[in-house]
Amino acid sequence: MTAGEPSRAEIRAFVRAHHPDVGGDPDEFIAGLEELRRRAGPGGGPEEDSTRYDGPVTFVVTPKGVIGRVRRWRGKRRREPRVR
């Protein structure tokens, strides 16, 4: 982090104080965010990282109800202990 770059705590404090959902002015909030992004520089923040959320999405279907609970319980009972 460089001298003029905002810290994560500073950004969070700004958002808590000026967000429109807590009574802040929307125009002031937008202007403040633009200022913080400008100070962060190019690529400064997770919203600038284009590779962060590009991974494949996997959905897992698990059994529900009593049958699912019994299968999970039996699976836990039959596996090796984590600590020896």
Distance bins in CASP14 RR format, pairs under 12 A and 6 or more apart:
PFRMAT RR
TARGET T0000
AUTHOR 0000-0000-0000
RMODE 2
METHOD distances of the structure
MODEL  1
1 7 1 0 0 1 0 0 0 0 0 0 0
1 8 0 0 0 0 1 0 0 0 0 0 0
1 9 0 0 0 0 0 1 0 0 0 0 0
1 10 0 0 0 0 0 1 0 0 0 0 0
1 11 0 0 0 0 0 1 0 0 0 0 0
1 39 0 0 0 0 0 1 0 0 0 0 0
1 40 0 0 0 0 1 0 0 0 0 0 0
1 41 0 0 0 0 0 1 0 0 0 0 0
1 44 0 0 0 0 0 1 0 0 0 0 0
1 45 0 0 0 0 0 1 0 0 0 0 0
2 39 0 0 0 0 1 0 0 0 0 0 0
2 40 0 0 0 0 1 0 0 0 0 0 0
2 41 0 0 0 0 1 0 0 0 0 0 0
2 44 0 0 0 0 0 1 0 0 0 0 0
3 39 0 0 0 0 0 1 0 0 0 0 0
4 10 0 0 0 0 0 1 0 0 0 0 0
4 35 0 0 0 0 0 1 0 0 0 0 0
4 36 0 0 0 0 0 1 0 0 0 0 0
4 38 0 0 0 0 0 1 0 0 0 0 0
4 39 1 0 1 0 0 0 0 0 0 0 0
4 40 0 0 0 0 1 0 0 0 0 0 0
4 41 0 0 0 0 1 0 0 0 0 0 0
5 11 0 0 0 0 0 1 0 0 0 0 0
5 36 0 0 0 0 1 0 0 0 0 0 0
5 37 0 0 0 0 0 1 0 0 0 0 0
5 38 0 0 0 0 0 1 0 0 0 0 0
5 39 1 0 0 1 0 0 0 0 0 0 0
5 40 1 0 1 0 0 0 0 0 0 0 0
5 41 1 0 0 1 0 0 0 0 0 0 0
5 42 0 0 0 0 0 1 0 0 0 0 0
5 43 0 0 0 0 0 1 0 0 0 0 0
5 44 1 0 0 1 0 0 0 0 0 0 0
5 45 0 0 0 0 0 1 0 0 0 0 0
6 12 0 0 0 0 1 0 0 0 0 0 0
6 13 0 0 0 0 1 0 0 0 0 0 0
6 14 0 0 0 0 1 0 0 0 0 0 0
6 15 0 0 0 0 0 1 0 0 0 0 0
6 32 0 0 0 0 0 1 0 0 0 0 0
6 33 0 0 0 0 0 1 0 0 0 0 0
6 35 0 0 0 0 1 0 0 0 0 0 0
6 36 1 0 1 0 0 0 0 0 0 0 0
6 37 0 0 0 0 1 0 0 0 0 0 0
6 38 0 0 0 0 1 0 0 0 0 0 0
6 39 1 0 1 0 0 0 0 0 0 0 0
6 40 1 0 0 1 0 0 0 0 0 0 0
6 41 0 0 0 0 1 0 0 0 0 0 0
6 44 0 0 0 0 1 0 0 0 0 0 0
6 45 0 0 0 0 0 1 0 0 0 0 0
7 13 0 0 0 0 1 0 0 0 0 0 0
7 14 0 0 0 0 0 1 0 0 0 0 0
7 36 0 0 0 0 0 1 0 0 0 0 0
7 39 0 0 0 0 0 1 0 0 0 0 0
7 40 0 0 0 0 0 1 0 0 0 0 0
7 45 0 0 0 0 0 1 0 0 0 0 0
8 14 0 0 0 0 0 1 0 0 0 0 0
8 15 0 0 0 0 0 1 0 0 0 0 0
8 36 0 0 0 0 0 1 0 0 0 0 0
8 40 0 0 0 0 0 1 0 0 0 0 0
8 44 0 0 0 0 0 1 0 0 0 0 0
8 45 0 0 0 0 1 0 0 0 0 0 0
8 46 0 0 0 0 0 1 0 0 0 0 0
9 15 0 0 0 0 0 1 0 0 0 0 0
9 16 0 0 0 0 0 1 0 0 0 0 0
10 16 0 0 0 0 0 1 0 0 0 0 0
10 17 0 0 0 0 0 1 0 0 0 0 0
10 32 0 0 0 0 0 1 0 0 0 0 0
10 35 0 0 0 0 0 1 0 0 0 0 0
10 36 1 0 0 1 0 0 0 0 0 0 0
10 39 0 0 0 0 1 0 0 0 0 0 0
10 40 0 0 0 0 0 1 0 0 0 0 0
11 17 0 0 0 0 0 1 0 0 0 0 0
11 18 0 0 0 0 0 1 0 0 0 0 0
11 19 0 0 0 0 0 1 0 0 0 0 0
11 32 0 0 0 0 1 0 0 0 0 0 0
11 33 0 0 0 0 1 0 0 0 0 0 0
11 35 0 0 0 0 0 1 0 0 0 0 0
11 36 1 0 1 0 0 0 0 0 0 0 0
11 37 0 0 0 0 1 0 0 0 0 0 0
11 39 0 0 0 0 1 0 0 0 0 0 0
11 40 0 0 0 0 1 0 0 0 0 0 0
11 44 0 0 0 0 0 1 0 0 0 0 0
11 45 0 0 0 0 1 0 0 0 0 0 0
11 46 0 0 0 0 0 1 0 0 0 0 0
11 47 0 0 0 0 0 1 0 0 0 0 0
12 18 0 0 0 0 0 1 0 0 0 0 0
12 19 0 0 0 0 0 1 0 0 0 0 0
12 36 0 0 0 0 0 1 0 0 0 0 0
13 19 0 0 0 0 0 1 0 0 0 0 0
13 36 0 0 0 0 0 1 0 0 0 0 0
14 22 0 0 0 0 0 1 0 0 0 0 0
14 24 0 0 0 0 0 1 0 0 0 0 0
14 28 0 0 0 0 0 1 0 0 0 0 0
14 29 0 0 0 0 1 0 0 0 0 0 0
14 30 0 0 0 0 0 1 0 0 0 0 0
14 31 0 0 0 0 0 1 0 0 0 0 0
14 32 1 0 0 1 0 0 0 0 0 0 0
14 33 1 0 0 1 0 0 0 0 0 0 0
14 34 0 0 0 0 0 1 0 0 0 0 0
14 35 0 0 0 0 1 0 0 0 0 0 0
14 36 1 0 0 1 0 0 0 0 0 0 0
14 37 0 0 0 0 0 1 0 0 0 0 0
14 39 0 0 0 0 0 1 0 0 0 0 0
15 21 0 0 0 0 1 0 0 0 0 0 0
15 22 0 0 0 0 1 0 0 0 0 0 0
15 24 0 0 0 0 0 1 0 0 0 0 0
15 29 1 0 0 1 0 0 0 0 0 0 0
15 30 0 0 0 0 0 1 0 0 0 0 0
15 32 0 0 0 0 1 0 0 0 0 0 0
15 33 0 0 0 0 1 0 0 0 0 0 0
15 36 0 0 0 0 1 0 0 0 0 0 0
16 22 1 0 0 1 0 0 0 0 0 0 0
16 23 0 0 0 0 0 1 0 0 0 0 0
16 24 0 0 0 0 0 1 0 0 0 0 0
16 29 0 0 0 0 0 1 0 0 0 0 0
17 23 0 0 0 0 1 0 0 0 0 0 0
17 24 1 0 0 1 0 0 0 0 0 0 0
17 25 0 0 0 0 0 1 0 0 0 0 0
17 28 0 0 0 0 0 1 0 0 0 0 0
17 29 0 0 0 0 1 0 0 0 0 0 0
17 32 0 0 0 0 0 1 0 0 0 0 0
18 24 1 0 1 0 0 0 0 0 0 0 0
18 25 1 0 0 1 0 0 0 0 0 0 0
18 26 0 0 0 0 1 0 0 0 0 0 0
18 27 0 0 0 0 0 1 0 0 0 0 0
18 28 1 0 1 0 0 0 0 0 0 0 0
18 29 1 0 1 0 0 0 0 0 0 0 0
18 30 0 0 0 0 1 0 0 0 0 0 0
18 31 0 0 0 0 1 0 0 0 0 0 0
18 32 1 0 0 1 0 0 0 0 0 0 0
18 33 0 0 0 0 1 0 0 0 0 0 0
18 35 0 0 0 0 0 1 0 0 0 0 0
18 36 0 0 0 0 0 1 0 0 0 0 0
19 25 0 0 0 0 0 1 0 0 0 0 0
19 26 0 0 0 0 1 0 0 0 0 0 0
19 28 0 0 0 0 0 1 0 0 0 0 0
19 29 1 0 0 1 0 0 0 0 0 0 0
19 30 0 0 0 0 0 1 0 0 0 0 0
19 32 0 0 0 0 0 1 0 0 0 0 0
19 33 0 0 0 0 1 0 0 0 0 0 0
20 26 1 0 1 0 0 0 0 0 0 0 0
20 27 0 0 0 0 1 0 0 0 0 0 0
20 28 0 0 0 0 1 0 0 0 0 0 0
20 29 1 0 1 0 0 0 0 0 0 0 0
20 30 0 0 0 0 1 0 0 0 0 0 0
20 33 0 0 0 0 0 1 0 0 0 0 0
21 29 0 0 0 0 1 0 0 0 0 0 0
22 29 0 0 0 0 1 0 0 0 0 0 0
23 29 0 0 0 0 1 0 0 0 0 0 0
24 30 0 0 0 0 0 1 0 0 0 0 0
24 31 0 0 0 0 0 1 0 0 0 0 0
24 32 0 0 0 0 0 1 0 0 0 0 0
25 31 0 0 0 0 1 0 0 0 0 0 0
25 32 0 0 0 0 0 1 0 0 0 0 0
26 32 0 0 0 0 0 1 0 0 0 0 0
26 33 0 0 0 0 0 1 0 0 0 0 0
27 33 0 0 0 0 0 1 0 0 0 0 0
27 34 0 0 0 0 0 1 0 0 0 0 0
28 34 0 0 0 0 0 1 0 0 0 0 0
28 35 0 0 0 0 0 1 0 0 0 0 0
29 35 0 0 0 0 0 1 0 0 0 0 0
29 36 0 0 0 0 0 1 0 0 0 0 0
30 36 0 0 0 0 0 1 0 0 0 0 0
30 37 0 0 0 0 0 1 0 0 0 0 0
31 37 0 0 0 0 0 1 0 0 0 0 0
31 38 0 0 0 0 0 1 0 0 0 0 0
32 38 0 0 0 0 1 0 0 0 0 0 0
32 39 0 0 0 0 1 0 0 0 0 0 0
32 40 0 0 0 0 0 1 0 0 0 0 0
33 39 0 0 0 0 0 1 0 0 0 0 0
33 40 0 0 0 0 0 1 0 0 0 0 0
33 45 0 0 0 0 0 1 0 0 0 0 0
33 47 0 0 0 0 1 0 0 0 0 0 0
34 40 0 0 0 0 0 1 0 0 0 0 0
34 41 0 0 0 0 0 1 0 0 0 0 0
35 41 0 0 0 0 0 1 0 0 0 0 0
36 44 0 0 0 0 1 0 0 0 0 0 0
36 45 0 0 0 0 1 0 0 0 0 0 0
36 47 0 0 0 0 0 1 0 0 0 0 0
37 43 0 0 0 0 1 0 0 0 0 0 0
37 44 1 0 0 1 0 0 0 0 0 0 0
37 45 0 0 0 0 1 0 0 0 0 0 0
37 46 0 0 0 0 0 1 0 0 0 0 0
37 47 0 0 0 0 1 0 0 0 0 0 0
37 48 0 0 0 0 1 0 0 0 0 0 0
38 44 0 0 0 0 0 1 0 0 0 0 0
39 45 0 0 0 0 0 1 0 0 0 0 0
40 46 0 0 0 0 0 1 0 0 0 0 0
40 47 0 0 0 0 1 0 0 0 0 0 0
40 48 0 0 0 0 1 0 0 0 0 0 0
41 48 0 0 0 0 1 0 0 0 0 0 0
42 48 1 0 0 1 0 0 0 0 0 0 0
42 49 0 0 0 0 0 1 0 0 0 0 0
43 49 1 0 0 1 0 0 0 0 0 0 0
43 50 0 0 0 0 1 0 0 0 0 0 0
43 51 0 0 0 0 0 1 0 0 0 0 0
43 52 0 0 0 0 0 1 0 0 0 0 0
45 52 0 0 0 0 1 0 0 0 0 0 0
46 52 1 0 0 1 0 0 0 0 0 0 0
46 53 0 0 0 0 1 0 0 0 0 0 0
47 53 0 0 0 0 0 1 0 0 0 0 0
61 68 0 0 0 0 0 1 0 0 0 0 0
62 68 1 0 0 1 0 0 0 0 0 0 0
62 69 0 0 0 0 0 1 0 0 0 0 0
62 71 0 0 0 0 1 0 0 0 0 0 0
62 72 0 0 0 0 1 0 0 0 0 0 0
63 69 0 0 0 0 1 0 0 0 0 0 0
63 70 0 0 0 0 1 0 0 0 0 0 0
63 71 1 0 0 1 0 0 0 0 0 0 0
63 72 0 0 0 0 1 0 0 0 0 0 0
63 74 0 0 0 0 0 1 0 0 0 0 0
64 70 0 0 0 0 0 1 0 0 0 0 0
64 71 0 0 0 0 0 1 0 0 0 0 0
64 72 0 0 0 0 0 1 0 0 0 0 0
65 71 0 0 0 0 1 0 0 0 0 0 0
65 72 0 0 0 0 0 1 0 0 0 0 0
66 72 0 0 0 0 0 1 0 0 0 0 0
66 73 0 0 0 0 0 1 0 0 0 0 0
67 73 0 0 0 0 0 1 0 0 0 0 0
67 74 0 0 0 0 0 1 0 0 0 0 0
68 74 0 0 0 0 1 0 0 0 0 0 0
68 75 0 0 0 0 0 1 0 0 0 0 0
68 76 0 0 0 0 0 1 0 0 0 0 0
69 75 0 0 0 0 0 1 0 0 0 0 0
69 76 0 0 0 0 0 1 0 0 0 0 0
70 76 0 0 0 0 0 1 0 0 0 0 0
70 77 0 0 0 0 0 1 0 0 0 0 0
71 77 0 0 0 0 0 1 0 0 0 0 0
71 78 0 0 0 0 0 1 0 0 0 0 0
72 78 0 0 0 0 0 1 0 0 0 0 0
72 79 0 0 0 0 0 1 0 0 0 0 0
73 79 0 0 0 0 0 1 0 0 0 0 0
76 82 0 0 0 0 0 1 0 0 0 0 0
END
